[in-house]
C-alpha cells in the first residue's frame, strides 16, 4: 500500500484547548476526516475505516454514535427492512 503524508501546522493553543496529546489529536482528526468524507459520500465505509485505522464494523458503530447514517435506504428498501 502506498500512503501519502499530510502535515498540518497547529498552534499549541489548539492542542491545549483540545486537552490532547499531538498523537491523540491526530488520531481523532483522522477519524473525523474519515467520518465526514463518508458522510458526504466521497469514500465508502471501508475506505473510511482504512483511513482512520479501524475495522469497518467499529467505524460504522462509531459513525452511528456520532449520528451519521450508516445505511442509505430508499423508502421501499426501508419498508422491506422494517417488515422483517
Backbone bond lengths (Angstrom), bond angles and torsions (degrees), N, CA, C in turn:
res aa  C-N    CA-C-N  psi(-1)  N-CA   C-N-CA  omega(-1)  CA-C   N-CA-C  phi
1 X - - - 1.447 - - 1.523 109.23 -
2 X 1.301 116.42 134.27 1.453 122.27 175.86 1.524 107.12 -95.11
3 X 1.316 116.05 132.73 1.469 120.11 -179.48 1.519 109.50 -124.11
4 X 1.311 115.64 141.21 1.456 121.82 176.05 1.527 108.12 -99.45
5 X 1.297 115.78 152.68 1.455 121.54 176.95 1.520 108.58 -113.53
6 X 1.319 115.14 131.89 1.458 121.58 176.17 1.519 107.03 -117.94
7 X 1.301 116.29 129.62 1.467 120.66 179.84 1.516 109.56 -107.73
8 X 1.328 115.77 131.22 1.455 121.61 175.94 1.518 108.57 -117.07
9 X 1.308 116.11 130.51 1.456 120.54 174.76 1.516 107.97 -94.57
10 X 1.331 115.73 118.56 1.459 121.49 -178.28 1.519 110.05 -117.56
11 X 1.297 116.63 139.04 1.461 118.48 173.85 1.532 109.25 -64.31
12 X 1.320 116.83 146.20 1.464 119.99 177.07 1.510 111.45 -55.77
13 X 1.326 116.72 -30.05 1.466 120.22 -178.60 1.527 111.80 -62.25
14 X 1.326 117.84 -29.88 1.462 120.78 178.57 1.525 109.82 -67.49
15 X 1.328 116.34 -45.34 1.458 119.62 178.73 1.523 110.90 -65.76
16 X 1.319 116.69 -39.90 1.461 120.17 178.46 1.524 110.49 -63.64
17 X 1.323 116.96 -44.16 1.460 121.15 -179.65 1.532 110.79 -64.74
18 X 1.321 116.23 -35.86 1.460 120.43 -180.00 1.523 111.16 -75.35
19 X 1.322 116.47 -20.93 1.460 120.12 -179.14 1.509 112.97 66.64
20 X 1.328 116.10 33.08 1.457 120.82 -176.52 1.523 110.50 -128.59
21 X 1.318 114.90 156.12 1.454 119.95 170.74 1.526 107.75 -73.64
22 X 1.315 117.70 162.33 1.477 119.12 176.53 1.534 112.12 -56.07
23 X 1.320 117.58 -37.01 1.467 121.02 -179.50 1.528 111.05 -67.70
24 X 1.341 116.46 -43.45 1.465 120.13 178.35 1.524 110.59 -64.54
25 X 1.318 116.40 -42.10 1.461 121.12 179.49 1.529 110.06 -61.99
26 X 1.332 117.04 -44.75 1.469 121.18 -179.73 1.526 110.92 -62.84
27 X 1.337 117.01 -41.64 1.470 120.87 179.80 1.533 110.37 -63.56
28 X 1.333 116.45 -44.50 1.464 119.72 179.21 1.530 111.25 -67.47
29 X 1.326 116.72 -40.37 1.470 120.69 179.71 1.530 110.60 -62.37
30 X 1.326 117.87 -40.46 1.466 120.66 177.92 1.524 110.94 -63.64
31 X 1.339 116.05 -41.64 1.467 118.84 178.22 1.525 110.58 -63.46
32 X 1.328 116.95 -46.54 1.465 120.04 -177.69 1.525 111.86 -65.82
33 X 1.326 117.60 -36.51 1.467 120.70 175.10 1.526 109.94 -63.75
34 X 1.328 116.79 -47.60 1.462 121.24 179.01 1.525 110.44 -60.24
35 X 1.327 116.46 -42.65 1.455 121.38 -179.83 1.526 111.39 -60.98
36 X 1.313 116.78 -45.91 1.474 120.23 -178.85 1.524 111.25 -66.90
37 X 1.321 116.93 -42.66 1.466 119.90 178.14 1.530 111.10 -61.68
38 X 1.325 116.63 -38.41 1.465 121.37 175.83 1.528 110.61 -66.33
39 X 1.328 115.66 -45.41 1.467 120.91 -177.33 1.525 112.23 -59.60
40 X 1.328 117.69 -39.05 1.467 120.75 -178.32 1.526 112.50 -89.86
41 X 1.342 116.59 4.05 1.457 120.47 175.21 1.512 116.13 81.31
42 X 1.307 117.27 16.27 1.472 119.69 -179.97 1.525 112.55 -80.03
43 X 1.352 117.02 -29.29 1.462 121.05 176.98 1.530 108.92 -137.88
44 X 1.319 115.38 158.92 1.461 121.59 179.01 1.530 110.03 -77.84
45 X 1.320 115.95 170.06 1.458 119.35 176.86 1.530 110.47 -64.31
46 X 1.317 116.98 -34.89 1.464 120.02 176.66 1.523 111.80 -65.83
47 X 1.330 115.85 -41.83 1.465 120.07 177.27 1.514 111.55 -65.60
48 X 1.327 116.39 -39.42 1.463 120.53 178.48 1.525 110.76 -65.12
49 X 1.327 115.92 -43.16 1.467 120.10 178.29 1.518 110.72 -60.79
50 X 1.324 116.47 -43.22 1.466 120.66 178.81 1.526 110.56 -62.61
51 X 1.336 116.59 -42.58 1.463 120.99 -178.78 1.527 111.72 -58.44
52 X 1.326 116.49 -41.13 1.469 118.03 -176.62 1.523 113.22 -100.30
53 X 1.329 117.46 6.30 1.462 120.50 172.81 1.520 115.10 73.42
54 X 1.325 116.30 32.10 1.465 121.05 178.54 1.520 109.89 -117.00
55 X 1.333 117.35 153.95 1.466 118.94 168.43 1.536 108.11 -63.11
56 X 1.319 116.79 149.45 1.470 121.50 -175.77 1.527 112.00 -56.45
57 X 1.316 117.63 -44.87 1.467 120.71 -178.58 1.526 110.37 -62.32
58 X 1.319 117.78 -41.75 1.468 121.07 178.26 1.530 110.42 -63.63
59 X 1.343 116.67 -41.23 1.463 119.37 176.96 1.521 110.53 -59.63
60 X 1.338 117.05 -45.16 1.460 120.81 -179.36 1.531 111.69 -63.71
61 X 1.320 117.95 -40.35 1.466 120.54 176.00 1.519 111.12 -60.98
62 X 1.328 116.44 -45.55 1.466 120.02 -179.94 1.528 111.26 -66.21
63 X 1.328 116.40 -38.28 1.471 119.99 177.98 1.525 109.63 -61.07
64 X 1.319 116.57 -44.37 1.457 120.56 178.49 1.522 112.12 -61.07
65 X 1.336 116.89 -40.19 1.469 120.39 177.84 1.526 111.51 -65.38
66 X 1.332 116.68 -25.43 1.467 121.39 178.11 1.531 110.96 -89.92
67 X 1.342 116.66 8.52 1.472 123.63 177.57 1.531 113.29 68.05
68 X 1.331 116.39 26.48 1.464 121.01 174.91 1.521 107.06 -96.21
69 X 1.334 117.82 122.09 1.468 120.17 179.78 1.530 110.67 -58.86
70 X 1.324 115.21 135.49 1.465 118.77 -178.62 1.519 111.99 -106.57
71 X 1.342 117.15 -2.80 1.463 121.55 176.51 1.517 108.15 -131.02
72 X 1.313 115.64 142.83 1.460 121.43 -179.77 1.528 107.83 -119.18
73 X 1.327 115.72 83.10 1.463 121.26 -177.06 1.520 110.23 -103.76
74 X 1.347 115.63 139.42 1.461 117.84 172.54 1.536 108.04 -80.74
75 X 1.332 117.45 177.38 1.471 121.09 -174.62 1.522 112.67 -58.83
76 X 1.332 117.32 -43.16 1.463 120.60 -179.08 1.517 111.14 -65.32
77 X 1.327 117.08 -43.18 1.467 120.32 178.68 1.524 110.56 -63.64
78 X 1.325 116.94 -40.70 1.458 121.02 179.49 1.526 110.93 -63.93
79 X 1.318 116.98 -43.03 1.465 120.89 178.20 1.527 110.73 -60.81
80 X 1.335 116.57 -43.61 1.482 120.24 178.26 1.517 110.42 -61.79
81 X 1.314 117.78 -42.98 1.472 121.26 -178.89 1.521 110.67 -64.61
82 X 1.318 117.50 -39.93 1.458 120.94 -176.49 1.536 111.66 -73.16
83 X 1.330 117.84 -22.99 1.459 121.23 178.80 1.518 111.61 -76.85
84 X 1.325 117.08 -20.25 1.470 120.22 -177.12 1.485 113.27 -74.52
